[in-house]
Structure formats: C-alpha cells, structure tokens
Amino acid sequence: MKANIGDKIRKVRELKGFTQDFMAGKLEMSQRAYSKIENNDIKLDWGRIEDISKILDIEPFDLVSFDDNLVFNNCTNSGKAHIMNNNFPDELKKSYEDQIDHLEKEVLFLRGLLEKN
C-alpha cells in the first residue's frame, strides 16, 4: 500500500523531531488543523506542500515522493541502519550517528555492570 501525502509529511516530521504544534505554529494554523493535513482530511495544493517542505528542509518533490523504505535499509550483516537517501540533511545524519554511538557505548557499559554482578 502506498503512503499518502499526510503519512509522508508525518514520517518526515517525526524524523526531524518536530511536533505537530511546532509545524502548526510555523504554518500559522492550529494544531488541530495541522493534524487534518497529516490525516489527509485536507487536500493540499502545491503552495502548501512547498510551505511544509521549507519547514521540513526537504525539496517539495522529495516530500511528495518520500519513501521511508528508501531512507533506511536495515543491514542484516551489521544490524545497523544505513542512510540510503543522499538528500538527507548532513546535520541530521550526524545527530543520528552520534546518538547511535552513544547508545552502543551505554549498552556496553550496562552489560559490563551486569557481568560484575
């Protein structure tokens, strides 16, 4: 089943770590009205898609054609997620990589504590 534009907007928004309230504020609308965009209760024109794309820092065409299966590919050899979309912002990639490194170190530390007990 293909994702609709509202689902695509929701996924990109969540990847960016933005709330619906944040998006609504930037678009100068209520959170409830913004929610209707993500639920596909409102038909979007290209101008609104451009506005949303600007906030999400993604090209409008990339937003419309967004497929999360192309963004993340779970590699069975390493168990790590690899970014597959070269248009993904570098600072977001770096943030995710830093978070993954931190969590891996934390897991190793906690395993060490368990082994001591």
NULUM-891367 format. One record per residue: x, y, z of N, C-alpha, C in turn; chain; residue number from 0. Coordinates in nm, 4 decimals, always signed. Atoms other than C-alpha are relative to their C-alpha. Layout:
N
n_x=X n_y=Y n_z=Z ca_x=X ca_y=Y ca_z=Z c_x=X c_y=Y c_z=Z unit=A pos=NUM
...
% end
This chain:
117
n_x=+0.0845 n_y=-0.1189 n_z=+0.0000 ca_x=+0.0000 ca_y=+0.0000 ca_z=+0.0000 c_x=+0.0886 c_y=+0.1245 c_z=+0.0000 unit=A pos=0
n_x=-0.0777 n_y=-0.1220 n_z=+0.0093 ca_x=+0.1403 ca_y=+0.3396 ca_z=-0.0996 c_x=-0.0412 c_y=+0.0984 c_z=+0.1088 unit=A pos=1
n_x=+0.0285 n_y=-0.1017 n_z=-0.1007 ca_x=+0.1696 ca_y=+0.6084 ca_z=+0.1654 c_x=-0.0580 c_y=+0.1238 c_z=-0.0677 unit=A pos=2
n_x=+0.0564 n_y=-0.1233 n_z=+0.0530 ca_x=-0.0378 ca_y=+0.9192 ca_z=+0.1102 c_x=+0.0825 c_y=+0.1180 c_z=+0.0496 unit=A pos=3
n_x=-0.0804 n_y=-0.1173 n_z=-0.0320 ca_x=+0.0983 ca_y=+1.2733 ca_z=+0.1401 c_x=+0.0000 c_y=+0.0304 c_z=+0.1491 unit=A pos=4
n_x=+0.0043 n_y=-0.0247 n_z=-0.1441 ca_x=-0.0195 ca_y=+1.3098 ca_z=+0.5007 c_x=+0.0930 c_y=-0.0924 c_z=+0.0767 unit=A pos=5
n_x=-0.0910 n_y=+0.0956 n_z=-0.0642 ca_x=+0.1657 ca_y=+0.9940 ca_z=+0.6026 c_x=+0.1452 c_y=+0.0378 c_z=-0.0247 unit=A pos=6
n_x=-0.1369 n_y=-0.0390 n_z=+0.0341 ca_x=+0.4767 ca_y=+1.1144 ca_z=+0.4225 c_x=+0.0434 c_y=+0.1210 c_z=+0.0818 unit=A pos=7
n_x=-0.0316 n_y=-0.1186 n_z=-0.0804 ca_x=+0.4626 ca_y=+1.4513 ca_z=+0.5968 c_x=+0.0237 c_y=-0.0404 c_z=+0.1444 unit=A pos=8
n_x=-0.0152 n_y=+0.0452 n_z=-0.1382 ca_x=+0.4158 ca_y=+1.2787 ca_z=+0.9341 c_x=+0.1353 c_y=-0.0681 c_z=+0.0205 unit=A pos=9
n_x=-0.1262 n_y=+0.0736 n_z=-0.0148 ca_x=+0.7144 ca_y=+1.0482 ca_z=+0.8780 c_x=+0.1202 c_y=+0.0925 c_z=-0.0045 unit=A pos=10
n_x=-0.1127 n_y=-0.0938 n_z=+0.0078 ca_x=+0.9477 ca_y=+1.3293 ca_z=+0.7727 c_x=+0.0021 c_y=+0.0888 c_z=+0.1236 unit=A pos=11
n_x=+0.0069 n_y=-0.0834 n_z=-0.1214 ca_x=+0.8250 ca_y=+1.5471 ca_z=+1.0610 c_x=+0.0570 c_y=-0.0747 c_z=+0.1192 unit=A pos=12
n_x=-0.0487 n_y=+0.0795 n_z=-0.1122 ca_x=+0.8925 ca_y=+1.2663 ca_z=+1.3071 c_x=+0.1501 c_y=-0.0248 c_z=-0.0109 unit=A pos=13
n_x=-0.1444 n_y=+0.0174 n_z=+0.0197 ca_x=+1.2372 ca_y=+1.2006 ca_z=+1.1557 c_x=+0.0760 c_y=+0.1257 c_z=+0.0398 unit=A pos=14
n_x=-0.0632 n_y=-0.1271 n_z=-0.0361 ca_x=+1.3164 ca_y=+1.5682 ca_z=+1.2085 c_x=-0.0150 c_y=+0.0312 c_z=+0.1484 unit=A pos=15
n_x=+0.0213 n_y=-0.0244 n_z=-0.1422 ca_x=+1.1917 ca_y=+1.5515 ca_z=+1.5679 c_x=-0.0917 c_y=+0.1174 c_z=+0.0285 unit=A pos=16
n_x=+0.0919 n_y=-0.1119 n_z=-0.0174 ca_x=+0.9272 ca_y=+1.8196 ca_z=+1.5149 c_x=-0.1347 c_y=-0.0512 c_z=+0.0507 unit=A pos=17
n_x=+0.1345 n_y=+0.0325 n_z=-0.0471 ca_x=+0.5921 ca_y=+1.8191 ca_z=+1.6924 c_x=-0.1028 c_y=+0.0598 c_z=-0.0958 unit=A pos=18
n_x=+0.1081 n_y=-0.0601 n_z=+0.0778 ca_x=+0.2582 ca_y=+1.8917 ca_z=+1.5314 c_x=-0.0191 c_y=+0.1458 c_z=+0.0398 unit=A pos=19
n_x=+0.0134 n_y=-0.1383 n_z=-0.0460 ca_x=+0.2422 ca_y=+2.2063 ca_z=+1.7462 c_x=+0.1030 c_y=+0.0907 c_z=-0.0669 unit=A pos=20
n_x=-0.1057 n_y=-0.0773 n_z=+0.0655 ca_x=+0.5752 ca_y=+2.3249 ca_z=+1.6023 c_x=-0.0384 c_y=+0.0289 c_z=-0.1454 unit=A pos=21
n_x=+0.0369 n_y=-0.0156 n_z=+0.1412 ca_x=+0.4581 ca_y=+2.2648 ca_z=+1.2449 c_x=-0.1176 c_y=+0.0965 c_z=-0.0143 unit=A pos=22
n_x=+0.1184 n_y=-0.0862 n_z=+0.0059 ca_x=+0.1224 ca_y=+2.4309 ca_z=+1.3100 c_x=+0.0386 c_y=+0.1455 c_z=+0.0221 unit=A pos=23
n_x=-0.0454 n_y=-0.1368 n_z=-0.0268 ca_x=+0.2936 ca_y=+2.7371 ca_z=+1.4549 c_x=+0.0707 c_y=+0.0610 c_z=-0.1196 unit=A pos=24
n_x=-0.0723 n_y=-0.0489 n_z=+0.1177 ca_x=+0.5241 ca_y=+2.7702 ca_z=+1.1551 c_x=-0.0946 c_y=+0.0267 c_z=-0.1170 unit=A pos=25
n_x=+0.0968 n_y=-0.0161 n_z=+0.1090 ca_x=+0.2262 ca_y=+2.7336 ca_z=+0.9196 c_x=-0.1126 c_y=+0.0969 c_z=+0.0370 unit=A pos=26
n_x=+0.0994 n_y=-0.0948 n_z=-0.0502 ca_x=+0.0221 ca_y=+2.9798 ca_z=+1.1288 c_x=-0.1410 c_y=-0.0582 c_z=-0.0046 unit=A pos=27
n_x=+0.1302 n_y=+0.0659 n_z=-0.0102 ca_x=-0.2610 ca_y=+2.7362 ca_z=+1.1927 c_x=-0.0057 c_y=-0.0720 c_z=+0.1339 unit=A pos=28
n_x=+0.0135 n_y=+0.0738 n_z=-0.1250 ca_x=-0.3961 ca_y=+2.5427 ca_z=+1.4882 c_x=+0.0588 c_y=-0.1398 c_z=-0.0154 unit=A pos=29
n_x=-0.0499 n_y=+0.1372 n_z=+0.0026 ca_x=-0.2539 ca_y=+2.2042 ca_z=+1.5821 c_x=-0.1061 c_y=-0.0928 c_z=-0.0548 unit=A pos=30
n_x=+0.1115 n_y=+0.0826 n_z=+0.0473 ca_x=-0.5953 ca_y=+2.0566 ca_z=+1.5125 c_x=-0.0108 c_y=+0.0051 c_z=-0.1527 unit=A pos=31
n_x=+0.0044 n_y=-0.0146 n_z=+0.1461 ca_x=-0.5959 ca_y=+2.1957 ca_z=+1.1576 c_x=+0.1200 c_y=-0.0705 c_z=-0.0629 unit=A pos=32
n_x=-0.1187 n_y=+0.0682 n_z=+0.0537 ca_x=-0.2398 ca_y=+2.0706 ca_z=+1.1040 c_x=-0.0190 c_y=-0.1516 c_z=+0.0038 unit=A pos=33
n_x=+0.0262 n_y=+0.1434 n_z=-0.0128 ca_x=-0.3437 ca_y=+1.7258 ca_z=+1.2271 c_x=-0.0833 c_y=-0.0506 c_z=-0.1171 unit=A pos=34
n_x=+0.0839 n_y=+0.0379 n_z=+0.1141 ca_x=-0.6015 ca_y=+1.7202 ca_z=+0.9493 c_x=+0.0833 c_y=-0.0175 c_z=-0.1272 unit=A pos=35
n_x=-0.0902 n_y=+0.0175 n_z=+0.1145 ca_x=-0.3176 ca_y=+1.7589 ca_z=+0.6974 c_x=+0.0605 c_y=-0.1400 c_z=+0.0039 unit=A pos=36
n_x=-0.0646 n_y=+0.1309 n_z=-0.0123 ca_x=-0.1398 ca_y=+1.4504 ca_z=+0.8308 c_x=-0.1005 c_y=-0.1144 c_z=-0.0107 unit=A pos=37
n_x=+0.1040 n_y=+0.1027 n_z=+0.0113 ca_x=-0.4703 ca_y=+1.2593 ca_z=+0.8416 c_x=-0.0684 c_y=+0.0004 c_z=-0.1363 unit=A pos=38
n_x=+0.0549 n_y=-0.0120 n_z=+0.1357 ca_x=-0.5440 ca_y=+1.3568 ca_z=+0.4795 c_x=-0.1461 c_y=+0.0438 c_z=-0.0028 unit=A pos=39
n_x=+0.1352 n_y=-0.0550 n_z=-0.0016 ca_x=-0.8653 ca_y=+1.5328 ca_z=+0.5787 c_x=-0.0065 c_y=+0.1313 c_z=-0.0776 unit=A pos=40
n_x=-0.0091 n_y=-0.1241 n_z=+0.0758 ca_x=-0.7441 ca_y=+1.8430 ca_z=+0.3922 c_x=+0.0793 c_y=-0.0281 c_z=-0.1272 unit=A pos=41
n_x=-0.0715 n_y=+0.0150 n_z=+0.1266 ca_x=-0.6460 ca_y=+1.8401 ca_z=+0.0251 c_x=+0.1018 c_y=+0.1133 c_z=-0.0108 unit=A pos=42
n_x=-0.1063 n_y=-0.0999 n_z=+0.0064 ca_x=-0.3123 ca_y=+2.0179 ca_z=-0.0155 c_x=+0.0245 c_y=+0.0463 c_z=-0.1424 unit=A pos=43
n_x=-0.0439 n_y=-0.0502 n_z=+0.1294 ca_x=-0.2242 ca_y=+2.2446 ca_z=-0.3027 c_x=+0.1533 c_y=+0.0078 c_z=+0.0022 unit=A pos=44
n_x=-0.1469 n_y=+0.0023 n_z=+0.0103 ca_x=+0.1343 ca_y=+2.2741 ca_z=-0.4273 c_x=+0.0634 c_y=+0.1080 c_z=+0.0876 unit=A pos=45
n_x=-0.0543 n_y=-0.1066 n_z=-0.0843 ca_x=+0.1868 ca_y=+2.6032 ca_z=-0.2414 c_x=+0.0138 c_y=-0.0435 c_z=+0.1452 unit=A pos=46
n_x=-0.0053 n_y=+0.0480 n_z=-0.1386 ca_x=+0.1057 ca_y=+2.4412 ca_z=+0.0939 c_x=+0.1080 c_y=-0.1076 c_z=+0.0137 unit=A pos=47
n_x=-0.1061 n_y=+0.1021 n_z=-0.0020 ca_x=+0.3330 ca_y=+2.1464 ca_z=+0.0089 c_x=+0.1369 c_y=+0.0675 c_z=+0.0026 unit=A pos=48
n_x=-0.1264 n_y=-0.0746 n_z=-0.0016 ca_x=+0.6119 ca_y=+2.3968 ca_z=-0.0626 c_x=+0.0267 c_y=+0.0597 c_z=+0.1381 unit=A pos=49
n_x=-0.0147 n_y=-0.0572 n_z=-0.1345 ca_x=+0.5480 ca_y=+2.5688 ca_z=+0.2739 c_x=+0.0450 c_y=-0.1071 c_z=+0.0998 unit=A pos=50
n_x=-0.0336 n_y=+0.1101 n_z=-0.0915 ca_x=+0.5621 ca_y=+2.2371 ca_z=+0.4608 c_x=+0.1415 c_y=-0.0497 c_z=-0.0281 unit=A pos=51
n_x=-0.1335 n_y=+0.0463 n_z=+0.0392 ca_x=+0.8719 ca_y=+2.1294 ca_z=+0.2662 c_x=+0.1085 c_y=+0.0932 c_z=+0.0520 unit=A pos=52
n_x=-0.0981 n_y=-0.0981 n_z=-0.0480 ca_x=+1.0519 ca_y=+2.4504 ca_z=+0.3592 c_x=+0.0258 c_y=-0.0186 c_z=+0.1493 unit=A pos=53
n_x=-0.0148 n_y=+0.0208 n_z=-0.1451 ca_x=+0.9867 ca_y=+2.3918 ca_z=+0.7299 c_x=+0.0770 c_y=-0.1291 c_z=+0.0270 unit=A pos=54
n_x=-0.0640 n_y=+0.1303 n_z=-0.0194 ca_x=+1.0977 ca_y=+2.0284 ca_z=+0.6997 c_x=+0.1381 c_y=-0.0069 c_z=-0.0644 unit=A pos=55
n_x=-0.1297 n_y=-0.0070 n_z=+0.0666 ca_x=+1.4053 ca_y=+2.1346 ca_z=+0.4992 c_x=+0.0192 c_y=-0.1172 c_z=-0.0970 unit=A pos=56
n_x=-0.0023 n_y=+0.1054 n_z=+0.0998 ca_x=+1.3277 ca_y=+1.8948 ca_z=+0.2162 c_x=-0.0614 c_y=+0.0580 c_z=-0.1277 unit=A pos=57
n_x=+0.0564 n_y=-0.0475 n_z=+0.1263 ca_x=+1.2596 ca_y=+1.9579 ca_z=-0.1510 c_x=-0.1450 c_y=-0.0489 c_z=-0.0123 unit=A pos=58
n_x=+0.1406 n_y=+0.0418 n_z=+0.0135 ca_x=+0.8850 ca_y=+1.9506 ca_z=-0.2297 c_x=-0.0158 c_y=-0.1325 c_z=-0.0750 unit=A pos=59
n_x=+0.0108 n_y=+0.1250 n_z=+0.0753 ca_x=+0.9328 ca_y=+1.6754 ca_z=-0.4878 c_x=+0.0445 c_y=-0.1186 c_z=+0.0853 unit=A pos=60
n_x=-0.0468 n_y=+0.1078 n_z=-0.0878 ca_x=+1.1311 ca_y=+1.4688 ca_z=-0.2337 c_x=-0.1049 c_y=-0.0337 c_z=+0.1054 unit=A pos=61
n_x=+0.1066 n_y=+0.0243 n_z=-0.0973 ca_x=+0.8487 ca_y=+1.5121 ca_z=+0.0170 c_x=-0.1135 c_y=-0.0796 c_z=-0.0629 unit=A pos=62
n_x=+0.1109 n_y=+0.0672 n_z=+0.0680 ca_x=+0.5822 ca_y=+1.4059 ca_z=-0.2317 c_x=+0.0373 c_y=-0.1442 c_z=-0.0346 unit=A pos=63
n_x=-0.0424 n_y=+0.1340 n_z=+0.0403 ca_x=+0.7881 ca_y=+1.1055 ca_z=-0.3425 c_x=+0.0675 c_y=-0.0759 c_z=+0.1137 unit=A pos=64
n_x=-0.0683 n_y=+0.0598 n_z=-0.1146 ca_x=+0.9196 ca_y=+1.0240 ca_z=+0.0079 c_x=-0.0440 c_y=-0.1442 c_z=+0.0227 unit=A pos=65
n_x=+0.0247 n_y=+0.1408 n_z=-0.0302 ca_x=+0.9508 ca_y=+0.6523 ca_z=+0.0780 c_x=+0.0980 c_y=-0.0394 c_z=+0.1096 unit=A pos=66
n_x=-0.0900 n_y=+0.0313 n_z=-0.1109 ca_x=+1.0886 ca_y=+0.5592 ca_z=+0.4190 c_x=+0.0766 c_y=-0.1292 c_z=-0.0217 unit=A pos=67
n_x=-0.0752 n_y=+0.1220 n_z=+0.0305 ca_x=+1.1929 ca_y=+0.2213 ca_z=+0.2805 c_x=+0.1282 c_y=+0.0312 c_z=-0.0749 unit=A pos=68
n_x=-0.1209 n_y=-0.0393 n_z=+0.0699 ca_x=+1.4475 ca_y=+0.4060 ca_z=+0.0675 c_x=+0.0947 c_y=+0.0792 c_z=+0.0895 unit=A pos=69
n_x=-0.0835 n_y=-0.0789 n_z=-0.0900 ca_x=+1.5736 ca_y=+0.6197 ca_z=+0.3553 c_x=+0.0835 c_y=-0.0907 c_z=+0.0885 unit=A pos=70
n_x=-0.0701 n_y=+0.0910 n_z=-0.0890 ca_x=+1.6640 ca_y=+0.3401 ca_z=+0.5930 c_x=-0.0046 c_y=-0.1405 c_z=-0.0567 unit=A pos=71
n_x=-0.0092 n_y=+0.1379 n_z=+0.0450 ca_x=+1.7834 ca_y=-0.0013 ca_z=+0.4885 c_x=+0.0662 c_y=-0.0767 c_z=+0.1126 unit=A pos=72
n_x=-0.0580 n_y=+0.0774 n_z=-0.1097 ca_x=+1.8344 ca_y=-0.2450 ca_z=+0.7741 c_x=+0.0939 c_y=-0.1048 c_z=-0.0557 unit=A pos=73
n_x=-0.1038 n_y=+0.0901 n_z=+0.0489 ca_x=+2.1563 ca_y=-0.4213 ca_z=+0.7001 c_x=+0.0076 c_y=-0.1199 c_z=+0.0932 unit=A pos=74
n_x=+0.0031 n_y=+0.1196 n_z=-0.0840 ca_x=+2.1373 ca_y=-0.7808 ca_z=+0.8246 c_x=+0.1388 c_y=-0.0388 c_z=+0.0486 unit=A pos=75
n_x=-0.1357 n_y=+0.0366 n_z=-0.0423 ca_x=+2.5163 ca_y=-0.8135 ca_z=+0.8468 c_x=+0.0428 c_y=+0.0730 c_z=+0.1266 unit=A pos=76
n_x=-0.0475 n_y=-0.0765 n_z=-0.1146 ca_x=+2.5775 ca_y=-0.5338 ca_z=+1.0963 c_x=-0.1102 c_y=+0.0307 c_z=+0.1003 unit=A pos=77
n_x=+0.1106 n_y=-0.0339 n_z=-0.0887 ca_x=+2.2323 ca_y=-0.4779 ca_z=+1.2420 c_x=-0.0180 c_y=+0.1491 c_z=+0.0159 unit=A pos=78
n_x=+0.0104 n_y=-0.1453 n_z=-0.0098 ca_x=+2.2788 ca_y=-0.1033 ca_z=+1.1918 c_x=-0.0800 c_y=+0.0541 c_z=-0.1167 unit=A pos=79
n_x=+0.0735 n_y=-0.0663 n_z=+0.1080 ca_x=+2.0622 ca_y=+0.1298 ca_z=+0.9887 c_x=+0.0968 c_y=+0.0859 c_z=-0.0792 unit=A pos=80
n_x=-0.0837 n_y=-0.0818 n_z=+0.0879 ca_x=+2.2328 ca_y=+0.2922 ca_z=+0.6914 c_x=-0.0882 c_y=+0.0968 c_z=-0.0763 unit=A pos=81
n_x=+0.0739 n_y=-0.1005 n_z=+0.0742 ca_x=+2.1137 ca_y=+0.6137 ca_z=+0.5338 c_x=+0.0169 c_y=-0.0286 c_z=-0.1489 unit=A pos=82
n_x=-0.0044 n_y=+0.0312 n_z=+0.1422 ca_x=+2.0229 ca_y=+0.5446 ca_z=+0.1713 c_x=-0.0325 c_y=+0.1212 c_z=-0.0863 unit=A pos=83
n_x=+0.0424 n_y=-0.1164 n_z=+0.0761 ca_x=+1.8937 ca_y=+0.8871 ca_z=+0.0669 c_x=+0.1047 c_y=+0.1093 c_z=+0.0154 unit=A pos=84
n_x=-0.1056 n_y=-0.1005 n_z=-0.0065 ca_x=+2.1738 ca_y=+1.1300 ca_z=-0.0182 c_x=-0.0525 c_y=+0.1404 c_z=+0.0253 unit=A pos=85
n_x=+0.0575 n_y=-0.1317 n_z=-0.0249 ca_x=+1.9330 ca_y=+1.4227 ca_z=+0.0210 c_x=-0.0322 c_y=+0.0213 c_z=+0.1471 unit=A pos=86
n_x=+0.0248 n_y=-0.0111 n_z=-0.1425 ca_x=+1.9024 ca_y=+1.3558 ca_z=+0.3946 c_x=+0.0986 c_y=+0.1023 c_z=+0.0562 unit=A pos=87
n_x=-0.0910 n_y=-0.1046 n_z=-0.0490 ca_x=+2.0489 ca_y=+1.6612 ca_z=+0.5767 c_x=+0.1167 c_y=-0.0577 c_z=+0.0795 unit=A pos=88
n_x=-0.1213 n_y=+0.0495 n_z=-0.0656 ca_x=+2.4078 ca_y=+1.6046 ca_z=+0.6915 c_x=-0.0058 c_y=+0.0138 c_z=+0.1514 unit=A pos=89
n_x=+0.0035 n_y=-0.0199 n_z=-0.1454 ca_x=+2.3446 ca_y=+1.7513 ca_z=+1.0379 c_x=-0.0935 c_y=-0.1005 c_z=+0.0670 unit=A pos=90
n_x=+0.0904 n_y=+0.1008 n_z=-0.0555 ca_x=+2.0542 ca_y=+1.5099 ca_z=+1.0909 c_x=+0.0667 c_y=-0.1371 c_z=-0.0004 unit=A pos=91
n_x=-0.0750 n_y=+0.1267 n_z=+0.0052 ca_x=+2.2674 ca_y=+1.2144 ca_z=+0.9767 c_x=+0.1002 c_y=-0.0059 c_z=+0.1144 unit=A pos=92
n_x=-0.1017 n_y=-0.0057 n_z=-0.1055 ca_x=+2.5437 ca_y=+1.3241 ca_z=+1.2149 c_x=-0.0647 c_y=-0.0167 c_z=+0.1369 unit=A pos=93
n_x=+0.0709 n_y=+0.0107 n_z=-0.1274 ca_x=+2.2952 ca_y=+1.3601 ca_z=+1.5001 c_x=-0.0413 c_y=-0.1443 c_z=+0.0282 unit=A pos=94
n_x=+0.0406 n_y=+0.1399 n_z=-0.0176 ca_x=+2.1571 ca_y=+1.0086 ca_z=+1.4446 c_x=+0.1219 c_y=-0.0889 c_z=+0.0238 unit=A pos=95
n_x=-0.1209 n_y=+0.0810 n_z=-0.0182 ca_x=+2.5075 ca_y=+0.8617 ca_z=+1.4121 c_x=+0.0577 c_y=+0.0188 c_z=+0.1396 unit=A pos=96
n_x=-0.0489 n_y=-0.0272 n_z=-0.1353 ca_x=+2.6162 ca_y=+1.0330 ca_z=+1.7355 c_x=-0.0872 c_y=-0.0678 c_z=+0.1044 unit=A pos=97
n_x=+0.0918 n_y=+0.0632 n_z=-0.0944 ca_x=+2.3063 ca_y=+0.9071 ca_z=+1.9136 c_x=+0.0201 c_y=-0.1516 c_z=+0.0008 unit=A pos=98
n_x=-0.0229 n_y=+0.1452 n_z=+0.0091 ca_x=+2.3672 ca_y=+0.5508 ca_z=+1.7886 c_x=+0.1296 c_y=-0.0364 c_z=+0.0705 unit=A pos=99
n_x=-0.1272 n_y=+0.0267 n_z=-0.0674 ca_x=+2.7319 ca_y=+0.5636 ca_z=+1.9024 c_x=-0.0143 c_y=+0.0084 c_z=+0.1515 unit=A pos=100
n_x=+0.0211 n_y=-0.0169 n_z=-0.1438 ca_x=+2.6267 ca_y=+0.6931 ca_z=+2.2442 c_x=-0.0763 c_y=-0.1191 c_z=+0.0588 unit=A pos=101
n_x=+0.0805 n_y=+0.1120 n_z=-0.0495 ca_x=+2.3642 ca_y=+0.4212 ca_z=+2.2850 c_x=+0.0780 c_y=-0.1310 c_z=-0.0019 unit=A pos=102
n_x=-0.0819 n_y=+0.1210 n_z=+0.0038 ca_x=+2.6070 ca_y=+0.1486 ca_z=+2.1779 c_x=+0.0976 c_y=-0.0029 c_z=+0.1177 unit=A pos=103
n_x=-0.0919 n_y=-0.0080 n_z=-0.1144 ca_x=+2.8577 ca_y=+0.2678 ca_z=+2.4412 c_x=-0.0749 c_y=-0.0241 c_z=+0.1310 unit=A pos=104
n_x=+0.0809 n_y=+0.0188 n_z=-0.1198 ca_x=+2.5826 ca_y=+0.2790 ca_z=+2.7017 c_x=-0.0368 c_y=-0.1473 c_z=+0.0191 unit=A pos=105
n_x=+0.0324 n_y=+0.1428 n_z=-0.0068 ca_x=+2.4788 ca_y=-0.0792 ca_z=+2.6209 c_x=+0.1214 c_y=-0.0790 c_z=+0.0482 unit=A pos=106
n_x=-0.1219 n_y=+0.0697 n_z=-0.0427 ca_x=+2.8392 ca_y=-0.1978 ca_z=+2.6551 c_x=+0.0282 c_y=+0.0236 c_z=+0.1482 unit=A pos=107
n_x=-0.0213 n_y=-0.0327 n_z=-0.1406 ca_x=+2.8698 ca_y=-0.0176 ca_z=+2.9889 c_x=-0.0960 c_y=-0.0781 c_z=+0.0891 unit=A pos=108
n_x=+0.0994 n_y=+0.0711 n_z=-0.0803 ca_x=+2.5466 ca_y=-0.1693 ca_z=+3.1214 c_x=+0.0251 c_y=-0.1499 c_z=+0.0007 unit=A pos=109
n_x=-0.0339 n_y=+0.1427 n_z=+0.0035 ca_x=+2.6497 ca_y=-0.5174 ca_z=+3.0062 c_x=+0.1160 c_y=-0.0298 c_z=+0.0944 unit=A pos=110
n_x=-0.1129 n_y=+0.0156 n_z=-0.0918 ca_x=+2.9747 ca_y=-0.4691 ca_z=+3.1965 c_x=-0.0454 c_y=-0.0014 c_z=+0.1443 unit=A pos=111
n_x=+0.0537 n_y=-0.0009 n_z=-0.1360 ca_x=+2.7800 ca_y=-0.3849 ca_z=+3.5122 c_x=-0.0698 c_y=-0.1314 c_z=+0.0318 unit=A pos=112
n_x=+0.0704 n_y=+0.1270 n_z=-0.0214 ca_x=+2.5645 ca_y=-0.6952 ca_z=+3.4697 c_x=+0.0988 c_y=-0.1149 c_z=+0.0226 unit=A pos=113
n_x=-0.0996 n_y=+0.1067 n_z=-0.0121 ca_x=+2.8712 ca_y=-0.9154 ca_z=+3.4287 c_x=+0.0707 c_y=+0.0034 c_z=+0.1353 unit=A pos=114
n_x=-0.0645 n_y=-0.0147 n_z=-0.1309 ca_x=+3.0209 ca_y=-0.7801 ca_z=+3.7535 c_x=-0.0889 c_y=-0.0558 c_z=+0.1109 unit=A pos=115
n_x=+0.0931 n_y=+0.0472 n_z=-0.1040 ca_x=+2.7079 ca_y=-0.8779 ca_z=+3.9462 c_x=-0.0247 c_y=-0.1425 c_z=-0.0222 unit=A pos=116
% end
